[in-house]
Amino acid sequence: MAKFGLPSYTSPPIKDFSSIDTLSYDAAASKTDRPLVTYVYSESKEARRNLQFFIAHGLHAAADFVFIFNGETDADSLVPDAPGIRSVRRPNTCYDLGSHAEVLSKDDLWRRYSRFILMNASVRGPFMPTWADGICWTERLLSKITREVKLAGISINCWPTPHIQSMVWATDSEGLSLLLHPPATSPRHDEWMEILFSHADDFPRPDDYQPSGPDWVEKGLSQCFANRQEAVQGEISATGIILGAGKKVDTLLTQYQTSREHNATSFCEPLGAWDPQAEGNYGGGSIHPFETMFIKTNRGLSPELIESLSGWTDQMEYSSYKQCS
């Protein structure tokens, strides 16, 4: 039986799991520096196209990949039977971040790795310009993680408080430990929760909400999110947990690099309720896939450009196996 955390692969990989309970790794194996990429999928036409694109262009032999299939789908049949690639089937519960957390926490799987990318099928990529030969997308993203920066992504949202958007996250053991096991000293989020509650149609105030209640401290990824509101709060609170631990966050956005100290709070102060993942909301235009490598496909961002780049990438047979050797 193939296991996680091995420095090399000498037995056939496990491709299908009847449930997460069968997910296992070799507890005796030494910790590996190979990145672990977890990819959450739930069935939709757009998600399937994004999954197909990622399988064709994003997989490579220098990282381990776990595809997490939530709910009814046959998309797991698209995943190749190859070393370092696994699939997990589970109920469509806990939302994307909760699904990442469940798989990473199973038998402390995350402790076998030191570098992580958490992503979902709402994005398409990687998109790499032709001059970026020899640049591996996982290493480029993980290069943002330093002694100070413990959470990075492709973009940051300033509403209702600065936070790294969760469709693609990069972190390391220290950062993931903070998110899975938030310190009791993590800052409370009452202020931005009130901003959410002011939009009652989307974020109704829970009947049991108590600003001073212990159940409303930052929980990070330490829970199965029961509804969309909890999942959104989990996404937003993750950045607060990292900042509360005295660390920083970073993104691939060029505009964010104008904040020389990677200070998310000062970066967002003059921008107000800014979300770059909206058409025409980034420097007078929209985010280009070559800037962030991945792009949301459910936000209406330059759909004709995305389809053109997707087709060209398919036609040129771009392969991360060639770029990430």
Summary of the structure (lengths in Angstrom):
residues: 325
radius of gyration: 19.1
end to end distance: 25.3
largest distance: 56.7
contacts: 1018
relative contact order: 0.15
helix: 34%
strand: 17%
